[in-house]
Amino acid sequence: MHNLAIYGFGGVGRAVLAQALPHFTLALVADRSGYVVGPLSNERWLAVAAAKAQGTTLASLPEGTSGDWRAALPAGCLVADTTAEANAAQLVELVAQGQRLALANKKPLCDDLNLFQALVGERRTRYEATVGAGLPIVVTTNLLRDSGDQVQRIEGCLSGTLGFLLSSIEQGKPYSSAVREAKALGWTEPDPRDDLGGVDVARKALILARTLGYQWNLSDIAIEPLYPAEFADLSIAEFMAQLEQLDAGYAQRQAEAVAQGQTLRYVASITPDGARIGLQAVANDSPLGSLKGPDNLVAWTTKRYQERPLVVRGPGAGVEVTASAVLFDLLALC
Amino acid sequence: MHNLAIYGFGGVGRAVLAQALPHFTLALVADRSGYVVGPLSNERWLAVAAAKAQGTTLASLPEGTSGDWRAALPAGCLVADTTAEANAAQLVELVAQGQRLALANKKPLCDDLNLFQALVGERRTRYEATVGAGLPIVVTTNLLRDSGDQVQRIEGCLSGTLGFLLSSIEQGKPYSSAVREAKALGWTEPDPRDDLGGVDVARKALILARTLGYQWNLSDIAIEPLYPAEFADLSIAEFMAQLEQLDAGYAQRQAEAVAQGQTLRYVASITPDGARIGLQAVANDSPLGSLKGPDNLVAWTTKRYQERPLVVRGPGAGVEVTASAVLFDLLALC
């Protein structure tokens, strides 16, 4: 069995561990504090995961070591990065050493274009989990690209949180209550503007665009946040307190869309000419318009899928399905 | 570059050739008459394809040879089977010799269970194109299986022809005119009962079920044909002449569905307990109910996708997209 290292041992990292144990020899798991190296029994690995779930750091466990886990990697290892670190340069080093990577971590793929190309150029890095979690979105984009199809447009709803928000507004709920509800459900970051700002969606769009070969950076993507510019510098508490000021504006935009037989979605749109992330009125009977709630959806319009797009849809977040995409990549890299 | 052989040189086989030329060294192409071996220039290969498209057999070309193409295969070759032959035993022999296979041909996967297992057991055979053409349906099923998810139900509309038929009935068109129109468009086999009978859909369902590990044969799948048993023994001409007798029955079933807020679809339903192919009333706002026209759709309900299914949808037929799935498999087998 191939050796596997897991860096990042939060919910996704631990789910990768549990799903991967039947398929791989676990060489090490690492978090910011340090790492635990194998061999350990499967039972013991699961106990390490249980301890971490209760708040213990890996370095403080009996088997734990502090220091740089990379030095402890066996040669020709598979590495799953489930962190949210901007560690592209370090990952490129690993690839140069002959390691193979499966990423749930979007940030290294959105760094400098040269780093992206160094990471994925040798096809030693896969990243299905970075867009739509377990939904087969990257693999579908690869299928279209590799078979010589010409992608003319990718349109996607790539944030469950923003999908929930816009479905709520569609149902007549004020923007402010929808944001508060999403925050209370734990669906937003502690600062909801981290979701409402659209940067996470833009990262996903950039990953798809780069997968198609477009040589873009994050700064090339036009982003319309779901709050006005003057709200950017407020504290979280001030932002939450002033949400009601935005209710009328979003309700009106939704009403204008409805008057046209349309509805509002937060759409990532990628064409060979550029990408745009923002609020968009879409026809009720279009794939994006028929979407309800937090599901993700991606529609590819291509030379071959021109009259009607290829569509993938479903829950695009969650620890177990994100881990399943990482495992899919790990198995493909064997 | 890896060696590639293409067996079956109809529309799909020729599209595989055109898509594969940038990626592979074409070792040979074969049809029922014989074969042409490389090396040839890309231009010459395309000329061979053009001649075949005009009705010439491969054996009768200047470069052609009659006889068994298998004897001319280089070792460690990739083989694309784009025929409709029931040639499982021969393919198993090829796999045993170390060749790797990409199939657009469903029949070998639906033969005896032992042959299926011998074909796919070593993961030297892939078959994305056999279900939904270029749509990522087999790869998604693999993703769910390999990551340890538990598939509870797969529901699919897997025939563009029958999707067109039922959409037409939904729009108030009589069954007879819809069948005649599909036949006139070339969307049915010369005998439309080959489509209406549901066996082709059942083959796709069996392939998905076997992919999940269910040890079933085609005879284990309950099939409801879209015509009554007493129409089975008519000649094609008699069948076409008597279609009007069926109009009232199907119109009534559709009306009954509408009265319940439902509509009729021709559904393949696969659960761990068995598979069933037939007419089914589905809710208008369900994924299957929202489908219109000839698109294919598959919805996976699993332990992890339980509340809302994972859905793939789009055109599920066509020479170019079928070939693109074969190419996807060939690249994955490299």
Interface residues (C-beta under 8 A of the other chain):
Chain A: Q19 P22 H23 G134 L135 P136 V139 T140 N142 L143 L144 D146 S147 G148 D149 P287 S290 G293 D295 R304 Y305 E307 R308 P309 L310 V311 V312 R313 G314 P315 G318 E320 V321 A323 S324 A325 L327 F328 L331 A332
Chain B: Q19 P22 H23 G134 L135 P136 V139 T140 N142 L143 L144 D146 S147 G148 D149 P287 S290 G293 D295 R304 Y305 E307 R308 P309 L310 V311 V312 R313 G314 P315 G318 E320 V321 A323 S324 A325 L327 F328 L331 A332
